[in-house]
């Protein structure tokens, strides 16, 4: 089961990255560079592996839900900051 989850994480990250790649073929408003794909791939794989680690490390359902929720909240916060700059840090997108 543990190896199956890792395979699902890798396939899910690849499938999510296919969405902007396909959108770039049909729409000029989606303009990702290879650096954008690299950063988003790192974010998706990092959060997926962090969730996998949390599922292996914590034994109770409550602690797993809290850990996974915190990981997903961090992912969404970083993603929003990189895309539109909601916090206003120096690495915010334009």
Backbone torsions as a table, in degrees:
resi	resn	phi	psi	omega
1	UNK	NA	-35.3	-176.8
2	UNK	-67.3	-40.3	178.0
3	UNK	-70.5	-31.2	177.8
4	UNK	-66.7	-38.1	177.7
5	UNK	-65.6	-38.7	177.6
6	UNK	-64.7	-39.0	176.8
7	UNK	-64.5	-41.0	178.2
8	UNK	-64.1	-39.3	178.3
9	UNK	-61.8	-46.8	-179.1
10	UNK	-64.9	-43.5	179.9
11	UNK	-68.0	-37.4	178.9
12	UNK	-66.2	-42.4	178.4
13	UNK	-62.8	-42.2	177.6
14	UNK	-64.5	-40.0	179.7
15	UNK	-67.0	-39.2	178.8
16	UNK	-66.7	-37.4	178.6
17	UNK	-71.6	-20.0	176.4
18	UNK	-71.4	-25.0	-178.0
19	UNK	-60.3	-54.3	178.4
20	UNK	-69.2	-28.8	177.9
21	UNK	-63.6	-44.2	177.9
22	UNK	-70.1	-39.1	179.6
23	UNK	-63.5	-32.2	178.6
24	UNK	-65.5	-25.2	-179.3
25	UNK	-75.0	-25.4	-173.9
26	UNK	-112.5	-13.7	-172.4
27	UNK	-139.7	132.1	179.5
28	UNK	-82.1	-9.0	179.7
29	UNK	-75.7	-23.7	176.0
30	UNK	-91.1	113.7	-175.0
31	UNK	-134.2	82.4	179.5
32	UNK	-98.3	140.2	172.8
33	UNK	-94.4	174.4	178.2
34	UNK	-64.7	-29.9	176.8
35	UNK	-65.4	-38.5	177.2
36	UNK	-62.3	-43.3	177.9
37	UNK	-64.9	-38.3	178.9
38	UNK	-63.6	-48.4	-178.8
39	UNK	-63.5	-44.4	-179.7
40	UNK	-67.3	-36.2	175.6
41	UNK	-62.7	-41.1	177.2
42	UNK	-64.6	-42.9	178.6
43	UNK	-62.4	-46.2	-177.8
44	UNK	-67.2	-46.5	179.9
45	UNK	-67.4	-40.0	179.2
46	UNK	-62.9	-44.3	179.4
47	UNK	-70.6	-37.0	177.4
48	UNK	-63.5	-42.9	178.5
49	UNK	-70.4	-33.2	176.1
50	UNK	-66.3	-39.2	176.3
51	UNK	-65.7	-41.0	177.1
52	UNK	-60.9	-42.5	177.2
53	UNK	-62.4	-42.2	179.6
54	UNK	-64.5	-39.0	179.2
55	UNK	-66.9	-32.0	178.0
56	UNK	-79.4	-34.5	-173.3
57	UNK	-78.8	-42.6	-175.4
58	UNK	-94.4	142.7	-175.5
59	UNK	-102.5	-28.1	-178.8
60	UNK	-89.4	150.8	-178.9
61	UNK	-63.2	-40.9	-178.3
62	UNK	-61.1	-47.5	-179.2
63	UNK	-67.6	-33.6	176.3
64	UNK	-65.1	-43.0	-179.5
65	UNK	-65.7	-42.3	179.8
66	UNK	-64.5	-45.9	-179.2
67	UNK	-63.6	-45.5	179.8
68	UNK	-66.2	-37.0	176.8
69	UNK	-64.2	-40.0	178.2
70	UNK	-67.6	-39.1	178.5
71	UNK	-65.0	-44.6	179.3
72	UNK	-67.3	-36.6	177.1
73	UNK	-63.8	-41.7	177.6
74	UNK	-64.9	-40.7	177.7
75	UNK	-60.4	-48.6	-178.4
76	UNK	-66.6	-35.9	178.5
77	UNK	-66.9	-44.9	178.0
78	UNK	-65.0	-42.5	179.5
79	UNK	-61.4	-45.1	180.0
80	UNK	-66.0	-38.3	178.8
81	UNK	-66.5	-41.7	179.3
82	UNK	-69.0	-31.6	-176.1
83	UNK	-85.0	-45.9	-175.8
84	UNK	-126.9	-8.3	177.3
85	UNK	72.6	57.7	-177.5
86	UNK	-73.1	-23.4	-178.5
87	UNK	-98.2	-32.8	178.5
88	UNK	94.4	30.0	177.5
89	UNK	-78.7	175.6	-176.0
90	UNK	-75.8	-17.0	179.1
91	UNK	-99.8	19.0	179.8
92	UNK	-70.1	149.8	177.6
93	UNK	-75.3	170.2	-179.1
94	UNK	-101.7	NA	NA
